[in-house]
Amino acid sequence: MTDELKTFLLKANKRGYGSADVSRKILANGEHVISFGDSDFEFKDIYYGGEPYSGQEVVFADGRAVWAMQYRGRVLAGNDFAPIYAFLGQALTGTKIGLPRGVDGFSDGDFLYNFKMSGDLDDFSAHETIKRNGEIVYSADFLGGLVDLRTER
């Protein structure tokens, strides 16, 4: 993965879910679309549902998909999801270069965000959790990496 793509993904995450200046559309079918563009790259995050949810992020270079991540997450039964998703938004906008999501160990008040990733941005799987007062209240799984590196003709 190029440094330019890594830098763009970081910018897109900081302007994505949880950002005060996120560009989001909600379509009649319930599809949520978050988008961000900068120079030669475009980012789209399309997800369905509120609780639980599932979706995909894609980065395009010159109009062609070059990176994608699929995900699914949920708040565990019996928990009010509004404060949990507010905290998740904080964790995601506080990410760093080389990560597709937030930084492991981020905390605020009673909440703790954990993110474990196998691989790197080229090819990875990951799992994130949020704990409140030491109890897991949210979890999500991710698969992603570079796409369209080879094409059969």
Steps between C-alpha positions, in 0.01 A plus 500: 500500500633842409562772758253721310224242540579453871490877554172531311340218702602677821339826377185314395469332840537833679217637280286184523261356757513705819646812339320831554537580128413159357329495159214252546188418299223266613305351210136390507604133512693559823842511338743740670769646273803684637735647240823696490727601214848650485734531201500173304310295759136454599367319810153347536364334810162336438323330788159362587315486826543677823511211737656267400669641191700375201688680226800558281759774455665542159780729386512591131803633310427659164149349514616141565463311830844441656422419866193365683390392847184311594361516852218401736442614858250514780428622849440210737140453617387709794728797428391847385678539168499885475788568745692199369485621139587856610815360665574286193492815286763658726719191478478480120588863433803461729668238283859507373674418172519129421170412671158460338323592828574655839801460727500208745468619860313827434285587800261767620319483833357151553571389141805316360553426128707199395611421145698191400619452142675212325696602191533851364290734285590293191323189639351477850233377735409686817275503802396794714320519831376769734491439871305705752623459855693188394203325333486451120199691365587509126694292248572507126704303245683616187665357188685717253792589283610594150272395213532455125874432502462241223227457243414192298431567135 
